Amino acid sequence: MVNQDDIQQQSPGRFINPFTDFGFKKIFGEEPNKDLLIDFLNELLRPQNYAIKDLTYKKAEHSGASDIDRRVVFDLYCENEKGEKFIVEMQKTKQTYFKDRTLFYSTFPIQEQATRGEKWDYGLKAVFAVALLDFTFDDEVKDKPIVNRVQLIDKNTWKVFYDKLTYIFVQVPNFTKTIDELETHLDKWLYVLKHMEKFDRIPEKIKDKIFQKVFNLAEYHKLSKEERKAYEDSLKYYRDLKNSLDTAKDEGKKEGKKEGYKEAEDTYKPIVEKERTEKKELQRKSARELKAAGVPIDKIVEITGLSREEIEKL
């Protein structure tokens, strides 16, 4: 439970919701504030005795090897000082083929390393796929892990077979510590991400320098007029999507079905598609208004999440 002294229900709140598309990229996706992403990733990677010194944001949109191959757009795509690749995604809702999608996405930073036109020894840089989840894999599991670390293993020896491909899934709803139970820096990160939208002020126990920066960056009233509009559109999409899926799940349970999400899939899949279409229209509408106001295209890309090509065509 969250201390009510530190939280106040507001719409929008004093601080932005990090599980909205805008909020996630505002906190973790801006070059001047990449120290926040580095700090969060290093906490996740600490059990592997791994540390990132620097990150460079790379182009988020990737195409396949040919014109007919499917393209993907990462939330964030980065490279560290060693040339190792990091895909960082935020997922709001459960998807039927979520694991398949994650695996498919991880193939792009692998394929792009191939040296063309000359002999190549297949030496690859490590790839990390990190997903921050606002849902859980399996609600029926008694032992509810918060961070799942996945690598290829040899089932005969149970040793890691290949250590250059790592998947890290952070199931934020499984984090249930109260503010008085926080022990580690990662605990603080998870507490902040899960509850930040509801905070009325910065909790006394979370006044580390890095979190001071997070809260300063995430304060709604410090956003520009254009950013507020983009955030409000993003927040509306997030809340509508959550409400629609919760309704579908409850209806599935009322009908006596064992697995509300799975059995209600036929109901909520068109809802998700409808919400996705509406979100795209809101992004385009915001982009048109920003473009008409003379805002630079790079800034519009940052605010709306649309690609430069899409914005130029508007």
Secondary structure, DSSP 8 states (H G I E B T S, - for coil): ---GGGB---SS-SB--TTSHHHHHHHHS-GGGHHHHHHHHHHHHGGGT-----EEE--SEE--SSTTS--EE-SEEEEETTS-EEEEEEE-S--TTHHHHHHHHHHHHHHTT---SS--------EEEEEEESS-S-TT-SS--SEEEEEEEETTTTEEEEEEEEEEEEEGGG----GGG--SHHHHHHHHHHHGGGBSS--GGG--HHHHHHHHHHBGGGS-HHHHHHHHHHHHHHHHHHHHHHHHHHHHHHTT-S-HHHHTHHHHHHHHHHHHHHHHHHHHHHHHHHHHTT--HHHHHHHH---HHHHHH-
